[in-house]
Amino acid sequence: MVRQTASGDRERITKEQFTKAGKELLKLYDESSQQEYYFKLFASGKDHLSKEDALQMVKVSYALTLSATMIPYSKGSNDDALFEGIVQGMFGINERVTFQDFTSWSKKNSPHLFCGVHNWVYQILTGSKMPSELEAAKVPQLERFVEDKYTMSMGMLWMLTTVIPQSYTHNPEEKKEKQKTSEKNPLLNSYHLIMKLVGVQSNL
């Protein structure tokens, strides 16, 4: 196993170290703990994010959310500008962002940024989907959206789901139906509200 240090050097870790780190990851049940862990991860062990770190964090979080919902990676023509705009909003006039700065921004702008990341990590480490009772935040259902069919791109839809309350992206009736058929999939959530939103956008 190989990891990259803050200085950019690579060093090997043992199987025991990897197992220990994996177990610690699986104990991150709440979003505040997940935010702290993944912030440090994307900051490469530093106490702050650079703009390059933050842009990578946003892009990777988007890609892993798509992977967690089991759909191919796609990116609209405006998504790069969207991701850069997110970073600009996070930093403002500053050149670096501390964890305290990040949590303050995240609380107001993107409280569920890492939910897809953590679900993906859980799947990789365990080989199975995260049980619904362990989810700190639901991963949005994005797979029924087709790129270029609506005005909003997949990247825009993803960012929207990191902001709006989970009640708007989760359909209780859909959950009941899945429970009845014993085909529970905690990574699939209602997309009806977002479908209505993009439907309105496409008609403008």
N, C-alpha and C positions, 0 to 999 in steps of 0.2 A: 504494500500500500504506500502511496506517495501523497504528500501534502505540500502546499506551497506556503512558505513563511512570509512574514510582513516585508522582509527585505527582497523578496522575489526568488529566493533560493528554494530548492526542492529538497525535502528530506523524507526518508521512509519512516513509516509507523508500523508497529507490530500488529499481528492479528488480535492480540489481547487489547491493545489500545483502540483499535477499530471497533471491537465488540463493546468496549466500555463506552465509547462515544456514541455508538448506535443506541445503547440502552438509555443513555441520558437524553437523547433526542426523542425517544418514544415516551418519555415522561413529561414532555412539554405539552400540557393539556390546555393551557389558557393562552390567549393571544398576546398578553404582555410578556410572558416567558418566551414565546416564539419570536416576538419582535426583537427582544434583546439578543437571542441566539443568532438569528439570521442577520441582524445588523452587524454583529461582530464578524460573522462569516463573510459578508460582502465587503466589510471594511478591512479584511485580511488581518484581523487582530489589532488594528489601530483603534484609537478612541474616537475616530471621526471618519466620515465618508468624504471622499473627494467627488467632484462632479462626474468623473469617469467611473468611480465605484458605484455611484447612485444610478447612472444610466445603465450600467451592467445589471444592477439589482432589479431595475424595472423591467428590462428586457427578459432576463432570466425568469422572473416571477410570472410574466405573461406566458412565456414558452412552457413553463412547467405546469401552469394552470390548464393550458390546452392539453398537455400530455395527461394530466390527472383526469381530464374528462374524456380521454381516449379519442381525440380527434387530431388530424394532421395539422402541423404547424402552418399557419397562414398569416400574412401581414399585408394590410392595405397600403395604398400609395401614400396615405397621410399619417400612417402610424408612427413613422420615425419622428415626424414633427411633433406628434402627440407625446411620445415618450420623452423627447427633449423638453417639451413644455412642462411636463410633470416635474422633471428635474429642476428646471428654472424656477418653478413655483416653490419647490422645496428649499432651494438655496437663496432665492432673492438676490441680494447684493453680496452675499457671503461666498467665500471660496471653499469652505468646509462646513460640514454639519455634524454636530455631536449627537450622541444618542438621545439626550434630553431634547435637543432641537427636533430630531426626527420624530420622537413620540408626540411632541406637541403638534407637529405638522400632520402626522398620520391620524391622530385623533379627530382632527377637523376635516381632513381631506380624503384619507384612504385607510380606514381602520382595518380592512380585511385584505391588505396587500399580500400577506404571506400565507393565506389559507390554502391556496392551490399548491404553493411550494411545500408546505408541511404534509399535505395529503400525498403529494408525489413522493416525498422522502419516505413516508410511512409505507407506501406500496413497495418501494425499492427494498427497504430493509426487511419487511415481513413477507413480501410476496402475496399480500392480500390487501383488500380495500379497508380503509379505516372504518371501524364500527361507528355508527351515527352518534352513540353516546360519548365518544371520545372527541368528536369534532368541536373545535372552538368556534369555527365558522363554516357554513356550508359552502361547498365549491359550486359555482353557478353552472347551470346547464347551457352550454354554448354550441353544442354540436349540431343543432337544427338550424343554425344560421348559415346562410350561404354567402360567401364573399361576393360583393358587387350587386347583390340582390337588393340591398337596402342602402340608404344614404350613410348609415353608421357602419363603420368597419368593425371587424372582430376585435381589434385593439381598443376601439372606443367602447364597445360593449363590455369588454373585460374590465376596463377602468371604471365604468359605471357600476358594475357589480361590487367593486371594492369600496364603494362609497355609500350606496343606498342600504337601508336596513334589510336584514336577512328576510324579514317577513314579506318583502316584495319579490323575493326570488325563490320562495319556497311555497309549494302548494300542498297543504295538509291532505287534501283529497287524493292527490297523486301518491303520497306516502302511504295512505291507508290501502290503496289499491295494490301497491307493491307488496305490502305486508300480507295481504290476502293470498297473493299468488306465490308467496315465499321467494320472491325475486328482489329482495331489498338491495338497493344500490345507493348508498349514502352520498355518492358523488354526483348523482343526477337530481337536479332540483327544477322547480317550475320556472319556465321562461315566459309565461303568458304576459306578464306586465311589460317586460322588455320588448316582446314581440309587438305589443300595442304601441310602445314608444317608437320603435323603429318603423312601424307601419305608418305612423303619423308623419315621421320624418320623410319617408319615401314618397308621401303624397304631397309634400310641400313644393 
